Amino acid sequence: MTVRITKAFTFDAAHLLPNVPAGHKCGRLHGHSYRVTLGLEGPLDPQLGWVQDYGEVAAAFRPLRERFDHACLNEIPGLENPTAELLAVYVYRELKPVLPTLVDVTVCESPTTEAVYRP
């Protein structure tokens, strides 16, 4: 039996999008209260009854949260153009080696917008 779980995290960060057309509002430095949701899928552990311990998921994300929170995302190597889409890809690539059951990353930069990376 395969089961999907999710764990969400929040952080506040600033960014600007350097490749948008001149005059676009996202080309100016601004901030968001981001929500990142990690989707994990796998078989239930027959003894424990879970896919993965949520504490392990939180521990895996903690270094990224510390890197992102109250930072300018553009200053992080690999995030020079920190769109929600590219941030989702970045998070996935950073976490997949330590969370092998990770299947997707959702990044919300506002209550009405989100980007989902599902390789």
Secondary structure, DSSP 4 states (H G I P E B T S, - for coil): -EEEEEEEEEEEEEE--TTSPTT-GGGS-EEEEEEEEEEEEEEPPTTT-SSS-HHHHHHHHHHHHHHHTTSBGGGSTT-SS--HHHHHHHHHHHHTTT-TTEEEEEEEEETTEEEEE--
